[in-house]
Amino acid sequence: MARILITSAIPYINGIKHLGNLVGSQLPADLFARYCRARGHEVLFLCATDEHGTPAELAAAKAGKPVAEYCAEMHQVQAGIARGFGLSFDHFGRSSSPQNHRLTQHFAGKLAENGLIREVSERQVYSVADGRFLPDRYIEGTCPNCGYDKARGDQCENCTKQLDPTDLIDPRSAISGSTDLEVRETKHLYLRQSALKDDLDRWIDSKTDWPILTTSIAKKWLHDGDGLQDRGITRDLDWGIPVKKGTEDWPGMEGKVFYVWFDAPIEYIACAAEWAEAQGLDEAAWQRWWRTDKGAGDVRYVQFMGKDNVPFHTLSFPATILGSGEPWKLVDHLKSFNYLNYDGGQFSTSQGRGVFMDQALAILPADYWRWWLLSHAPESSDSEFTWENFQAAVNKDLADVLGNFVSRITKFCRSKFGETVPEGGEYGPEEVALIADLADRIRAYEGFMEGMEVRKSAQELRAIWALGNEYLQAAAPWVTVKTDPDRAAAQVRFGLNLIRLYAVLSSPFIPATSAAMLEAMRTDNASWPGDVAAALSALPPGHGFTVPEVLFAKITDEQREEWQARFAGPRG
């Protein structure tokens, strides 16, 4: 039994996330966590809300609430939606937790002790009307390159040119619209990432099994242009973790907070401390996952995230850990994803374009979405959600292949043998051959799941379902029963055992449906099929079952057209 630590990129607090966010981190992480648990491994699966920074303040102001209250409410909303999608976090924490305050300040103190933090005087834009320094992205104006009048102080979204706020024509505050802006001097702390470049380079080179996407992004940031740059870790904001060296005040940094990018990844560790406290456990319980001197040396740590988060997790967060000089666990495997696009364009939180997680659950149960998203995960390239593709996958994979198999075999058994597994004869050559085929397929499925190859895992699982339908079609127990009832009974017994097997194998992808299948078979035996032949005799003759409700209803053309029209524009 292995010990596996799993984290998915933590979602930002300001609003409900869309399906592209879900498939880029949390959902594939849940797939892997569920699979590892099913195989008997000890798993700690952590996620949290990312609650600091200017966007949280602005969202709270827009909602007319104090920022702490807004974050607390949105954490509950996001946690509820995560439960709705069956995300099996061991703990869903908060980056504003006392644990993260303490750990962030601890890391900053250690980095300072090791000479890896420097103080920098900067000239930044200050909004007199707002009474605050403005982050680059909260300054808007006209792009000097293309003339776009809503360019941000860090980049023009229209022509993608990198900008400084002082480049903008007619700059204004994105918060208030005020043009009463001044350039003022302020001091900030910078993490000397450049001093750790060689250490990071060697560490990344040692990760030979990382996806090409992950390694290429990390290497690009390390070597392109001027290479890895030192990065500010403080901001002039009210909401955040106060700047301290461990428990001591930091002279000159009064009233400042740590920059959200610095404290957010540390929440992965703090989340484990939150989990331990929530379980009534001591510090040793979480440190055995995170400190290599406390037992984490045999832990395998896997991260899941979209490609936009890769630089922070391959460079900045590891720089924080390496720079501390302490024996913290570094990530072993970082699984990164490309983008999921929406129906000819892009999902957009800011524009409300696409299907958001709460809307998806209001339309259909979670397993419909889980199956489509995972079977179309944007691994090797960007992928696209279209309603036609979604309808086809649900109808063909879930309804026609899996759902149809379960319905046919249970209803036939009920009509001919009653609601118990029939006795009949022994399994014949057809069943023995299928057991061998299934064993090969299941071992391939395990290999893809262990390698976190999400789409290939889904394809293999669908092929395993299809074998059952092919068997049923060839065996045709509704014909056999007329001349050889014993043989038909054996075929039906085999089919009912296949349902239990499918429930176990499918549980990482479609957990609610898997549970419904096990309930229909009146069993809580969810043991993984190491021995496939034994697994297909797990339900003995005389074992009762019930015919389940329709597992997956087909999506009609009318439904598809209505949803397509409803979600074509901004979120209502």
N, C-alpha and C positions, 0 to 999 in steps of 0.2 A: 504494500500500500504506500503510495507516494503522498507527499504533502504539497498541495498546489495553491498558491496565492494568486488570485485573479482580480484585476482592477479594470474598470472601463472608464474612459474619459468622463470627467464629471460635468454634467450639464449646467449651463449658466442659469441663474435664478430667474431672469427676467422673462417669464412667459412659458408657455407650453411648447414643447419641441415638435418638429415635424418628423415624418417617417424617414427622411434622409438622415437626420440626427440619430434616430433609433437604430437603423441598420449599420451605421458607421461605428458604433461602439457597444452600447448596452446589450443589444439583442444577440450578436455573435458571442459576446462574453458570456451571456446567460446560457447559450447553446453549449459552450465548452464546459461551463461549470456544471450543468446538469449531466452532461456526458461523464465527466470525471467522477461525480458522485455516484452515478449508476455503476461505474466500474469499481466502486469501493474505495476510492481515494479520499483522503481528508482534504476538504476544500474550504478556503475562506475567500468569499466573493464580496468585494467591497465597492461601493459607489457613494456619491454624495452630491449635494448641490454646491455650486461655486458661487459664493454670495457677496464677494467684495468688488470694489471698483465703481467707477462712475455710472455704468449702465444700471446697476442696482439702485443707485441714488435717484437717477432720472426716472426709472420705472416706478419707484415708490412715490416720487413727487407727482407723476402723472396720475397715479391711483389715489392721491390725496392721503397717503398714510406715512407714518414714520418708517424709515428704511428697515429697522429691526423687525417691526410688525409685519411689513410687507414680505420680507424674506421668510419669516416664520410661516406665514400663510401659504406662500408659494412652495415652500418645502413640502408642506402637507399635500398640496395639489399634485406636485410632481411625484411624491411617494405613492399617492393613490393611483395615479395613471400607471406607474411602474408595476404596481400590484395587478392592475387590470390587464397588463400585457404578460403577466406571469413571470416577471423578472425576479429571479430567486436570490436577491442579495441577502447575504448574512447580516449586513447592516447597510442602511442608507443614511449616511451622515450629513454633516453640514460644515462647510469650511469656516463658518463663524463660531465654531465650538470652542469652549475653553481649552480643550486638548490641542486644537490647531494653533491657538494663540501661543500656548506654552512652547510647542515644538518649533514653530516658525521663529520665535524669539531665540530659542535655543540654537537653532542652525545658524542664525545671523551672528550670534555671539561666537560660535566656533569658527565660522568663516573669518570673522574679524581677528580672532586670536591667531589664525594661520596666515594673516597678511593678505587675504583674498578679497577684501572690501576696501574701496577707496572713496574718498569724498570728492564730489565734483560740483563746482559752481556752474550753474546753467542760466541762460536767459530764456524765459518761457513767457508765453502769452497769458496775460492776466485780464479777466473781465471785471471791470469796475462795477458794472450793473449786477453781476452775479456774485461779486465778492469772493472770487476764487480763481486759482490758476486753472487753465483749460487744457486737458489732454488734447493731443494733436487732432484726434478724430472728432472732437467736439468744437472744432473751428471749421466753419464752412465759408466758401467764397467761390470766385470764378477761377477756373483752371487757366493758367497762363499758356498752356500748351494747346488745348482744344476749345477753350471758351465755355466749357460746361459750368453752369452757374451753381451747382450743388456739390462741387468738389470738396473733399475733406482735407484737413491739414496734414494728413499722412499720405493720402493717395487719391487720385482722381478715379472714381469708379467707371467713368465713361471711356477714358483713354488708357487707364491703368498706370499712368506716369506716377512715380514716387515723388512726393512733395514734402516740403517743410511749410509750416504755417505761414512763414514770412513770404513764401512764394505766391500766396493767393492774392488775387485782385479783389478789393472790397471785402475783406474778411469780416465775419460776424460770429457771434456766439451761437452755437447750435442749440444751446439751452434756452436762451432768452431772445435771441435774434439781435441783441445789442451789438452796435459797432464801436462802442466805447471800450476799446481794447488797448492795453499797454504791454510793452515788453519789460518784464521785471526780472531781477536776479533772484535765484533761489538755490539752495544747496540740496544735493541728493547723494545717496549711497549707490555705488556701482559694484556689482559682482565681477571680479576680474576673471571672466571666463577664458580670456585669451591665455592666461597663465596655465590653464588646465588643458589647452588644446592637444598636446601630445598624449596626455593621459586618456583623454576622450577618444582620440584617434586609435590608440592601441586597443581600448576597450571595444569600440565598434568593430574593429578588424577581427576581434575574437568571436563575434557573433555570426558564425558562418551559416546559420540556419534562418536568419532573418529574411523576411520577404524583400525582394529587390526594391520595391517601393520604399520601404523603411530605410534601407541602407543608402539608397541613392539620394534621398532627401537629406539625411544626416550628413553625408559626405559633401553635398552641395553647400550646405551652410558652413561646413568646416573649412572648405578650400576655395570656393568661388570668390572672386572679387578680393576684398581685403581680409577674407577669412573670418573666423569666429571673433565677434566683437564683445567687449565688456558691455554689460547691460544694467540699466538702472533698476534698483529693487525697492525704491521708495517713491511715494507720491504725496502731493499736497492735497489730501482729502480728509474728510471727517470720518467716513465709514471705512473701517478696515482694522487690521491688527496694528496697534501702536508700535512704533519703532523702539526696540530695546535690544541690549546685548544680554541675552539670557534674561535674568531678572533685574538687571541694572538699567538705569536711564542711559540714553545715548546723547551726550552733549551736542547741541546744535540741531538735533533732530526732533525737538519738541513739536508736538502738534501734527507730525507726519505719520503716515501709515505705510506698511509694506505694500509694494505693488502686487496686484492680484496674481500676476503670473508666477511670482515667487512663492506666495503662500498656498496657492491652489494645489500644486502637486504634493506638497507636504501633507495635505489633507488625506492622501492615501494612507499615510502612516497614522495620522491622528484618528482617522476613521476606525482603524483597528483598535486604538485605545478607547474610542467611544463604544465600540462593540463589546469590548471586555467589561467596561463599566456597566453597560446595559444588561450584561449577562451575570453581573455580580462576581466577576472574576478579577484577579489581581493583575499587576503589571506584567508579570511573567507570562501570562496567557497571550498577550499581544506581542510581547517582545520576542517570543519564540518564532514568530512569523517574520519579524523585521530586523532583528539583531543577530548577526552571524555568531556573536559571542554568547548568545542566549539560546541557541538551538535552531536558528534559521539557516544554518549552513546546508541543510538537506532540503530546503524548500525550493520549489521551482516557481518562479514569479513570472506571470504572463500578463501583459497589458494589451488592451484593445482600444483602438482610436481611429478617427478619420485622419487623412493625410495632412490636414492643416495643423493638427496637434503634434505631429512627429518632431519638429525641431525642438520644442520645449521638453519632450520626453526622452529624446536621444542625446540632447546636449545640456540644456539649462538645468533640468532636475538632476541628472547625473552629476553635473558640475557641483551642485549644492551638496550632494551626498559625498562625492569624492573629496571635495574641498573641506568637508567637516573633519576629515581624518578619523572618523569613527566607523565602527564595523556595521554599517547599515547594509541591508540587502539591496542589491541592484537588480534591475529587470533582466531576466534570462531571455525572454522572447517577446518581441513587440509586433503584434499583428495589426497592420494598418490597412485602411480601406480608402478607395477612391470615392467619388461623389455619386450619389443617386440623384438623377435629374427627374423632372416632373413634366410629363406630357408635352414634350417639345421645348421646354424651357428649364428653369431652375426652381427648386424649392427655395423659398425665401421667407425667413422669419420676419424680417423687417417689412416686407411687402405683403405678408400673409398669403403667399401663393403656395398652393399644394394642399395635401391632406395632413392635418396635425393629429397628434396622438389621441387627444380626447375625441375628435371628430371620427377618427377611424373606429374607435371602440363603440361609438354611438350607432354606427352603421352595421357592423358585423363583429362576431366574437373574435377574440385575439388570435386564435389559431389560424384563421384565414390569412391574416396579415403576417403572422410569424412565418408561415410556410412560404408565401410569395416573397417576402423580403429576404429570407435566408437563401431560398433557391435561386434568387437573382442578385445575391450580394455583390457589390461592386469591388471585386478583388483585383483582377488584372487590369481593369479599365473602368471608367465611369459606366454606369448602367442607367436605364431609364424606366420609370414607372409610367405605363400607359394603362388606361382602364380596359382596353381590349385584351392586353396581355394578362392583366390581373384576372379578368373573367375567365379566360381560357385556362389559366393555371389552376384556378379553384375548381372549375367544372371538370377538367380532364384529370388532374392529379388527385385532388381530394375527394370529389364526388364520384367520378367514374371509376377510379382505380381502388382507393382505400375504402371509401364509404360503400360503394357497390358490393365489394367483396364481403364486408361485414354483414350487410343487409341480406344478401342472397343466402349465405350459409346459415345464418341464425334463423331466418324465416323458413327456409326449407327444413331445417332440423325440427323446428317447432311443429310444422305441418305433418311430418312423417314419423318423428320419434319422440315428440314432446320437448319440454324445456329442460332436458338433462343430456349430458354427453352420452351418446349411444355406445353400447358394448361392441357389437360387430366382431369382425375378424382382425387378424394382424395386419399391419401395414405391408403393402406389397412392393413390387419393383418400382412402380411409379413414385411412391412416397419416399423410398430409399434414395432414388435418383434426385428427387427434389431436395431432400435433406442435404445431400452432397453439394448441390448447386447453392443452396442457402448458406451453407457453411463457408463456401468460397466468397459469396457476396458479403456476408457479415464480417468476415476477416478484412475484406477490402474496405468496407464501411468504417470499421474500427481504425484502420490505417489513415483514412482521410480525416476522421474526427480527431485523432491524436495529432495529426499534422495541421489541424485547424484550416483545412481546405473546405470551406463552407459549401460552396456550390457543388463540388464533387461529392461531398457527403450527402447532400440532398438528392443528387442524381442516383446515387447508389441506393439510398433508402427507397426512392420511387421504384427502382428496378426490383427491389426485394418485394415491395407490394405487388408489383405486376406479376411476379412469379406465382403468387397465390391465385390471381385471376386466371392466368394461363392454365394452372393446374385444375381449377374448378371447371373451366370450360372443357378441358380434355377429359377429365374424370366423369363429368356429367352425372352426378349421383341421382338426379331426377330421372335419368334413363336407367341407370344401373339398378335402382331400387325395385324396378319392375321384375327383374329376372334374378337378382342376387342381393337381397336385402342386407345380408351380412357384409358384403363388400361395400355397399353404399353407406352402411353405418360406419365402417372404418374410414371411408373418405370424409364423411361429415365430422367424425372425431378429429381427424387430422386438420380439417378446416377450422374447427373451433379452437384447437391448440395454436393454429397460426394466428388467430386473432390476439391471443394473449402474447405471443411472440412479437407481433407487430406493435402492440401497445408498449412493450418494453423498449423496443428499438426506436420507436417514434417519439418517446417521451421528451428527449431534448428539443425536438422541433415543435411538437404540438402537445404540450403537457396536459392541457385540459381534456383534449380528445383522448389521449392515452389513458387518463384517469377514468373517463367514461367507459372506455373499452374494458378496462380491468373490472370496473364495477358491474358491467353487463355480464362478464364472465364469472362474477361473484368470487373474485380472488384478489388477494393483496400480494400475491407472489410476483414481485417485479424483479426477480433475480436475472442478471445478464446471462444470455445463452452461450456460455463457454462450450458446453456440449449441446449441439443443436438437436441431436436425436433425443436426448433426455428432455430438452425444453419442449419438444413436440409431443411429449407424453405427460406433461405437467398437470393437465386436467384429465383425471381418470374417468372411466365409465361410471355413470351415475351422478357425476358432478353437475349441480344445477346451474342454469344461466338464465338470463332474460334477453329478449330481443330489444336492443337499444333504440332510442329515437334516431331519426335520420342524423348521421354524424355531420354531414355537410350539405346544406341546401345549395342548389345551383343558382348562380347569378343570372338573372334574366337580362335580355337586351334592354328592356324598359328600365330596369334598375341601373344598369351600366350607363345608359344615356342620361338618366336623371342625375346620377352622381357626377358624371363628367361635366354637366352643365353647372351643377352646384359649386364645384370646386375649381372652376376655370379662372376665377378672378380672386381678388383679395379676400381674406378670411372675413366672414360677416360677423 
